[in-house]
């Protein structure tokens, strides 16, 4: 049998996807599983998006799409950037792909050479490091600590920058912590970045509309316009509009970078489904009030789960400013034994024991580059969250030593 490419040797299976599959397997056995591992909104796709896709199909919009996105979609994205972020990109500076993940993949493939480094504040989304490795680069994590709200400090980022650094990758609100950088915090990072003119910066803003406590969202190119010609601003319709299965991400950035990414895009995709593009135009140009309403519901869930878990002896849960995740410290349980007789040596042991003894599925912090923590998603019903919190409480209170 022919060999598999060596480039896959350093690419791992997503821990969140693997654990979500384990939840499905247990449910298939008839077990009542509480799945808190999935980063997917539980709200439906807006009706006007579905109607737009249906109309497009009925009108015959079923041919090969433009590789970079239809003119109507790219104009809608341009209007979104102006409306929400005060960023004015020419349509030629806007690109679409099959989700924000593919946008990031295309950017790394278009720019990285062997030996290039990408600085990633950590903990961070699982796929960042693997995409960088796949493209031949080297991820360089920068620890972001709980006492700073998991916000990267400018001096820590700067200490990680070398002559090989090609990119800095920022994600606010962040996965897995829900961290939200204020304008002042972004301005401090931007001030440092002005000293490094050869560095690309990516801002992954996919959770932009999931922000709480009456806080305002800011993105780097908006805060510091002098960086705009080096910033790739990434977003999509998956999280805000509950369109994960539609697969559409987009970005705005400097023309040379967008052109290079488009060249990659034409070879690994060839364009987004025309019906998805029609649906995306509908949500980007349509009523935006549902975003605030859904964010209010997420905030209620966040407050409930934070209060419940911080009341559990041994757990320490930072209150996130956005997204729909909690990143929970379990250091008090390391070296102890569960009620089921399992010795907990690390956060992965904690997560597996929680699955096996209480049928609650979460994700270990090690998967995101920081231990000993575990991540839960509260993008599910209050009934499931209540049951999950009850079981986590029982699990933690049942430790033997």
Secondary structure by P-SEA (a helix, b strand, c coil): ccccccccccccccaaaaaaaaaaaaaaacccccccccccccccccaaaaaaaaaaaaacccccccccccaaaaaaaaaaaaaccccccccccccccccaaaaaaaaaaacccccbbbbbccccccaaaaaaaaacbbbbbbbbcccccccccaaaaaaaccccccbbbbbcccccccccccaaaaaaaaaaacccccbbbbbbccccccccccbbbbccccccccccccbbbbccccccccccccccccccccaaaaaaaaaaaaaccccccaaaaaaaaaaacccaaaaaaaaaaaaaaaaaaaaaaaacccccccccccccccccccccccccccccccccccaaaaaaaaaaaccbbbbbccccccccbbbbbccccaaaaaaaaaaaaaaaaaccc
